[in-house]
């Protein structure tokens, strides 16, 4: 993922921020969430097998969480072309080919 600066309705020539991981074909559709103007988060799903959810700080794009960090506990199913995460009430929902996965803070 890359972040570009917008100045006077124009994008910067190159990215001002970039994640360390890449999203191979067919790419990803990021989702953005925030609490007003704070706690911004960008989530994106990597189309692999298993698919991987990445959550990054929207301010500097450093990775906060990846679904492959906790072994099999948080792993998604098989990836597909149009996986888009949805963020609601502090939880991230990801539809896979045969289920809906829900991610959030552990109690």
N, C-alpha and C positions, 0 to 999 in steps of 0.2 A: 504494500500500500504506500502511496505517496501523498504528501500534503503540499499544496501550492498556495502561495500568497496571492490575494486579490487586492489590487490597488487601482483605484479609479476605474473599476469595472474591467480590469485586465488581469489575467493570470500571469504569475511570474514565469520567466523563460524556462526554469527548471524547478524541481521540487525543493522545498525548504526543509522537509523531513521525509524520512523513508524507513519502512520497517526492514529488519534484517532478513526476514523470510520472504520468499516469493510465492506467488500463486500461479501455478502453471495453467495451461488451457483447461477449461474455458474461463479462467480468472475467478473473480469473486464479486459479490455485491455487498458492500459494507453496510452496516446499520449503525446509526449514531444515537446515543442517549445521553441525557444530562439532567441534573437537578437545577433547573434555571440556567444560570451561567457557571455553575460549578460541577465538579465530578463528572466531566465529560468522558465518555467511553465509546470506542469504535469496536464493533465485533464483526468478524468475517469468518467464513467457513472455507477451509482449504479442501478442494475436491480431490481427495485421495481415498484409498481403502485401508483402514477406515478413514472417514472424513475427520477433519480436525477443526474445532472451534478455537479461534484466537480472539482474545480481548485485549485491546491496547488503550493506554491513556490517550485521550483525544488531544491533549496539549503538547505531547512530545513523541507520540507513537511508540513508546516503549511498551513491551508486552507485559501485561498484568497476569494473564492466565492463558493456558493452552490445555485443551481437553486431553492431550496425551501426556500430561505431567504426572497423573496419578495412576498410571498403569491401566488396567482394564476397567476400573471404576467409572471413569468419565468418558470412555470411548464411544464415539458415534458409530452408526452403521456405515454401509457403503455410500460413498459420495455420489452425487448426481449433478447435472449441469446447472440446475437452478436453485440450489440451496441458498436461502436468505434467512438470516436469523432475525427474530423479532424480540424487542426488549420491552417488557411491561412490568411495572411495580418491582423493580430490582431483580427480575429474573430474565434469563435469556432462553427463548424457545427456538428449537431448531427442528424443522421437519426433515426426516430422512425418507428413504424409499419405502419404509414399512413402519415408521413410528414417529412420535414427536418426543424429542428429548428436552428436558427442562434443567437449566443450570442456575444456581444461585448460591448464596452463602450457606455453609453448613451450620447447623445449630450449635 
